[in-house]
Amino acid sequence: MTGQVRGVQLARLLGQWHALPGRRRNPDYAALAGTVRGLLADGRLPLGVRLPAERELAEALRISRTTVTAAYRQLRETGHLASRRGAGSWTMLPGNHRVASTGLWTPLDDREMLDLGVAALAAPPQLLTAARAATEDLPRYLGGAGYHPTGIIELREAVADAYAARGLPTSADQIMVTSGTQHALDLVLRLALAPGGSVLVESPTYPNALAALAGRRARITTHGLAADGWEPDLLLGSLRQTRPKLAYLIPEFQNPTGHLMPASLRERVVAAAHAVGTDLVIDESFVDLPLDGTELPPPVGVYDRHSRVISIGGMSKPYWGGLRIGWVRASAPQVQRLAAVRVGVDMASPVLDQLVAVHLLADADAIVAERRVQLAVQRDALLGALAQRLPDWRVTVPRGGVTLWAELDGPVSSALARAAEEVGVRLAPGPRFGLDGTMERFLRLPFTLPAADLVEAVGRIAAVRYDLDRAGRQRWREPAVIA
Ligand SMILES: Cc1ncc(COP(=O)(O)O)c(C=O)c1O
């Protein structure tokens, strides 16, 4: 329990609940309960807070108490409210769902939902074969204690070889295996950023990176991405003016925008970072996934002569997120320091999972080629459905990665996400990817679901989009000036 929300506060959060899409088909209590569920799913109403007493909310909303009683009853039935007689009612999510600090949450077994909130593919068929082969390798490790703080040597070698193949000579002692890219970022932040340190990030950016930075209480400045990507002079200017301790960038098919940073800017960013003493954390999550034969510029690390660049990456996007294998590429001394930090966190990654990764990487060419074909087909299906059903939205065709960043026809992203949830589509609205609640005109759409699901999802989104309009546009009016 983290506190209590008062009637007037909840009324303010509920906003135009009585005018939401689908409203005319629903009684008042169902619309009220639906809006509360939307606020919870969107992270705007926290979990574990006590809701106002029925009478108090009824007064704040100027509706009958029976309506609130029925809404609370429905919320209890759907698992969004827990009540104790005489004590009150607390917000919760059905099952064991938890909300992250970003407000994003993953369903455990909600198979009905078309989940466009998660930008990751299902596992490739080769995963099972790799897992079986890994169990056969396991006896080689069973004679030891199994703790390998920087990772098992064969995986570190395979990852180092992949960097070398991309034109960045790398030895195994420059690689540390982690439990996913997110873990890699967290460890790097623990090493390179004192609590309260300053960090430059792109805006929009990957929300869980913001969560990791929040964990270090970082002071964040942003570089706003333009419709066609980074603005070189502004980015370099920000580095020179704010001299952050660290900059976190996603140069390959940036999440969420899909932009690819050109070689010339990579070189200039590294030079500027060196000049002002900034460490660059380069997130290469999507580097394996250029589409349409797009040529990749050299890795950012190629331009690094002063150990300013720490690269992080992993298996989640080309292979499978459930594997939880990622890595850091840094100088060998930095890797040793990271291993020392890790001892206080999780000691080491699971040996069996690392062996699975070794087998997948041995088959990388074939697996990744299939993923690229699959993603291109799904992206095109998504683009086609958007052009047909939501022609007013503007999208830049991403040349790689797994997401596109749509500019909507109005500042409706959060309202749309709430409405879409009601029709079985989970969305991550634009403000999730920023720091200050802006970006309501944008929506990230991943193309990681099968094409038919994407087309179905766009159809449902389009239906609720037009319902939002019919419910009245007045709630998006400019606020009146109060002098
Ligand atoms: C840019 C970026 N970094 C890190 C991650 C987290 O990856 P992992 O599953 O390897 O922890 C993601 C996943 O969406 C991502 O998009």
The ligand as an ORCA input file, in Angstrom:
! r2SCAN-3c Opt
* xyz 0 1
  C      17.015     -0.395    -27.035
  C      16.798     -1.574    -26.142
  N      17.705     -1.862    -25.192
  C      17.551     -2.905    -24.369
  C      16.457     -3.725    -24.460
  C      16.321     -4.847    -23.480
  O      16.818     -5.984    -24.051
  P      17.043     -7.354    -23.248
  O      15.801     -8.152    -23.422
  O      18.217     -7.950    -23.942
  O      17.323     -7.016    -21.831
  C      15.500     -3.488    -25.431
  C      14.305     -4.321    -25.519
  O      13.293     -3.915    -26.026
  C      15.665     -2.380    -26.297
  O      14.760     -2.077    -27.222
*
